[in-house]
Amino acid sequence: MASQTALNPPRDECRQCWLHAYDSRAQHKHLGPREDCPACVDHMVNGHPDHMIVR
């Protein structure tokens, strides 16, 4: 289970990015050793969807 830190991003942070940063091992366990996370890459390329930003 993700930690309280991973599940409670501060204001103006992206929920998905915060979760993937603070619960990285669990969020990326399905990936190979050198494989990039498609969700993380999408956020790096396209930005953060407004509905995922903590207000």
C-alpha positions as CSV (number, residue, x, y, z in Angstrom):
1,M,0.0,0.0,0.0
2,A,1.2,3.5,-0.8
3,S,2.4,5.7,2.0
4,Q,0.4,8.7,3.3
5,T,3.0,10.9,1.7
6,A,2.4,9.3,-1.7
7,L,-1.4,9.6,-1.4
8,N,-1.5,13.2,-0.2
9,P,0.2,15.6,-2.6
10,P,0.5,19.2,-1.6
11,R,-1.4,22.0,-3.3
12,D,-0.5,22.7,-6.9
13,E,1.1,19.3,-7.4
14,C,0.0,16.6,-9.9
15,R,-1.6,13.6,-8.1
16,Q,-0.2,11.1,-10.5
17,C,3.3,12.5,-10.6
18,W,3.4,12.7,-6.8
19,L,2.2,9.1,-6.5
20,H,4.7,7.8,-9.0
21,A,7.5,9.7,-7.3
22,Y,6.7,8.7,-3.7
23,D,5.5,5.1,-4.5
24,S,7.8,4.5,-7.4
25,R,8.6,0.9,-6.9
26,A,5.0,-0.2,-6.6
27,Q,3.8,2.1,-9.5
28,H,6.5,0.9,-11.9
29,K,6.7,-2.8,-10.9
30,H,5.1,-3.9,-14.2
31,L,7.9,-2.3,-16.2
32,G,11.1,-3.9,-17.4
33,P,14.5,-2.8,-16.0
34,R,15.1,-0.1,-18.6
35,E,11.5,0.6,-19.6
36,D,10.0,4.0,-19.2
37,C,6.6,4.4,-17.6
38,P,4.1,5.5,-20.3
39,A,2.1,7.5,-17.8
40,C,5.2,9.4,-16.6
41,V,6.4,10.0,-20.2
42,D,2.9,11.3,-21.2
43,H,3.0,13.9,-18.4
44,M,6.6,14.9,-19.3
45,V,5.6,15.4,-22.9
46,N,2.0,16.7,-22.7
47,G,1.9,18.3,-19.3
48,H,-0.3,17.6,-16.4
49,P,-4.1,17.4,-16.9
50,D,-5.8,20.2,-14.9
51,H,-8.1,17.7,-13.1
52,M,-5.1,16.0,-11.6
53,I,-3.6,19.1,-10.0
54,V,-4.4,19.5,-6.3
55,R,-6.3,22.7,-5.7
